[in-house]
Amino acid sequence: MAIGSGAKGEEPITAINVTPLVDVCLVLVIIFMTIAPFAMVVGIKVMESRAGAAKGKVAASQNVRVRLSLSGELTVNGRQVNPQSLEPAIAQALVKSKDRMVIVSADDGNHVGQVVSILDVAQQAGAIKLAILKNAAPAARGRGKS
Protein backbone atom coordinates (compact mmCIF):
# COMPACT_ATOMS: atom_id res chain seq x y z
CA MET A 1 0.00 0.00 0.00
CA ALA A 2 2.39 2.59 -1.12
CA ILE A 3 1.18 6.14 -1.62
CA GLY A 4 2.28 6.39 -5.21
CA SER A 5 1.14 2.92 -6.28
CA GLY A 6 -1.77 4.16 -8.42
CA ALA A 7 -4.33 1.66 -7.10
CA LYS A 8 -6.75 4.28 -5.74
CA GLY A 9 -9.91 2.35 -6.60
CA GLU A 10 -9.07 -0.47 -4.20
CA GLU A 11 -8.48 1.63 -1.06
CA PRO A 12 -11.44 2.20 1.34
CA ILE A 13 -12.61 5.77 1.95
CA THR A 14 -11.62 6.61 5.52
CA ALA A 15 -12.12 10.41 5.47
CA ILE A 16 -15.39 11.79 6.85
CA ASN A 17 -17.25 14.13 4.53
CA VAL A 18 -18.44 17.02 6.77
CA THR A 19 -20.17 18.98 4.00
CA PRO A 20 -23.62 17.37 4.52
CA LEU A 21 -23.31 17.88 8.28
CA VAL A 22 -22.51 21.59 7.83
CA ASP A 23 -25.39 21.96 5.36
CA VAL A 24 -27.89 20.43 7.78
CA CYS A 25 -26.63 22.62 10.65
CA LEU A 26 -26.93 25.78 8.56
CA VAL A 27 -30.45 24.87 7.50
CA LEU A 28 -31.42 24.32 11.16
CA VAL A 29 -29.92 27.69 12.14
CA ILE A 30 -31.90 29.43 9.40
CA ILE A 31 -35.11 27.67 10.50
CA PHE A 32 -34.60 28.68 14.14
CA MET A 33 -33.82 32.27 13.15
CA THR A 34 -37.04 32.56 11.18
CA ILE A 35 -39.22 30.91 13.84
CA ALA A 36 -37.75 32.70 16.89
CA PRO A 37 -39.75 35.95 16.55
CA PHE A 38 -43.01 33.99 16.47
CA ALA A 39 -42.11 31.99 19.58
CA MET A 40 -41.83 35.07 21.78
CA VAL A 41 -44.65 35.35 24.30
CA VAL A 42 -46.60 38.59 24.12
CA GLY A 43 -47.82 39.85 27.45
CA ILE A 44 -48.58 42.88 29.54
CA LYS A 45 -45.78 44.35 31.61
CA VAL A 46 -47.15 45.53 34.95
CA MET A 47 -45.28 47.51 37.59
CA GLU A 48 -44.68 45.89 40.96
CA SER A 49 -47.40 46.34 43.51
CA ARG A 50 -45.73 48.31 46.29
CA ALA A 51 -46.62 51.28 48.40
CA GLY A 52 -45.22 53.88 45.99
CA ALA A 53 -46.29 52.25 42.74
CA ALA A 54 -48.99 54.83 42.15
CA LYS A 55 -46.44 57.61 42.24
CA GLY A 56 -44.53 58.10 39.04
CA LYS A 57 -42.61 61.18 38.03
CA VAL A 58 -45.74 63.25 38.44
CA ALA A 59 -48.41 63.50 41.13
CA ALA A 60 -50.63 60.49 41.67
CA SER A 61 -53.68 62.61 40.88
CA GLN A 62 -52.41 63.06 37.30
CA ASN A 63 -52.38 59.30 36.65
CA VAL A 64 -55.43 57.53 35.23
CA ARG A 65 -57.22 55.52 37.91
CA VAL A 66 -59.51 52.68 36.82
CA ARG A 67 -61.57 50.97 39.51
CA LEU A 68 -63.50 47.71 39.15
CA SER A 69 -66.03 46.96 41.86
CA LEU A 70 -67.25 43.53 42.84
CA SER A 71 -70.56 44.20 41.08
CA GLY A 72 -68.72 44.92 37.81
CA GLU A 73 -69.05 48.71 37.94
CA LEU A 74 -66.18 50.50 36.19
CA THR A 75 -64.98 54.01 37.01
CA VAL A 76 -62.25 56.02 35.29
CA ASN A 77 -60.91 58.81 37.50
CA GLY A 78 -64.06 58.58 39.62
CA ARG A 79 -66.46 58.81 36.66
CA GLN A 80 -68.62 55.77 35.97
CA VAL A 81 -68.31 54.24 32.47
CA ASN A 82 -69.79 51.17 30.82
CA PRO A 83 -67.47 48.40 29.58
CA GLN A 84 -68.07 49.27 25.90
CA SER A 85 -66.84 52.85 26.34
CA LEU A 86 -63.88 51.96 28.59
CA GLU A 87 -61.20 52.34 25.90
CA PRO A 88 -62.31 55.81 24.74
CA ALA A 89 -62.63 56.93 28.38
CA ILE A 90 -59.10 55.77 29.19
CA ALA A 91 -57.72 57.32 25.99
CA GLN A 92 -59.37 60.63 26.85
CA ALA A 93 -57.97 60.52 30.41
CA LEU A 94 -54.48 59.60 29.13
CA VAL A 95 -54.35 62.83 27.14
CA LYS A 96 -54.21 64.75 30.43
CA SER A 97 -51.69 62.38 32.05
CA LYS A 98 -48.01 63.26 31.72
CA ASP A 99 -46.75 59.81 32.74
CA ARG A 100 -49.36 57.96 30.62
CA MET A 101 -49.79 55.61 33.57
CA VAL A 102 -52.96 53.64 34.32
CA ILE A 103 -53.56 52.33 37.83
CA VAL A 104 -56.12 49.53 38.11
CA SER A 105 -57.67 48.66 41.45
CA ALA A 106 -60.23 45.95 42.02
CA ASP A 107 -62.09 44.33 44.89
CA ASP A 108 -60.85 41.06 46.34
CA GLY A 109 -63.66 39.04 44.79
CA ASN A 110 -63.06 40.12 41.18
CA HIS A 111 -61.77 37.58 38.68
CA VAL A 112 -58.27 37.90 37.31
CA GLY A 113 -59.63 37.80 33.76
CA GLN A 114 -61.58 41.00 34.33
CA VAL A 115 -58.49 42.83 35.60
CA VAL A 116 -56.34 41.51 32.73
CA SER A 117 -58.92 42.63 30.16
CA ILE A 118 -58.90 46.13 31.70
CA LEU A 119 -55.09 46.18 31.50
CA ASP A 120 -55.26 45.07 27.87
CA VAL A 121 -57.79 47.79 27.02
CA ALA A 122 -55.61 50.38 28.78
CA GLN A 123 -52.57 49.29 26.81
CA GLN A 124 -54.51 49.49 23.54
CA ALA A 125 -55.72 52.96 24.51
CA GLY A 126 -52.10 54.15 24.70
CA ALA A 127 -50.96 53.59 28.28
CA ILE A 128 -47.20 53.29 28.65
CA LYS A 129 -47.11 52.27 32.32
CA LEU A 130 -49.57 49.92 34.01
CA ALA A 131 -49.97 49.24 37.73
CA ILE A 132 -52.26 47.11 39.85
CA LEU A 133 -53.02 48.29 43.36
CA LYS A 134 -54.93 46.61 46.11
CA ASN A 135 -57.79 48.57 47.64
CA ALA A 136 -56.97 49.97 51.07
CA ALA A 137 -59.96 48.81 53.12
CA PRO A 138 -62.35 46.43 51.32
CA ALA A 139 -64.03 45.38 54.60
CA ALA A 140 -65.03 48.96 55.45
CA ARG A 141 -66.63 49.40 52.02
CA GLY A 142 -68.50 46.10 52.27
CA ARG A 143 -70.22 47.06 55.55
CA GLY A 144 -71.86 50.15 54.10
CA LYS A 145 -73.73 48.17 51.40
CA SER A 146 -76.13 46.36 53.74
Secondary structure, DSSP 8 states (H G I E B T S, - for coil): --TTS--GGGS---S---HHHHHHHHHHHHHHHHHHHHHS------B--STTTT--SS-GGGSEEEEE-TT--EEETTEEE-GGGHHHHHHHHHHH-SS-EEEEEE-TTS-HHHHHHHHHHHHHTT-SEEEEEE-S-HHHHHHTT-
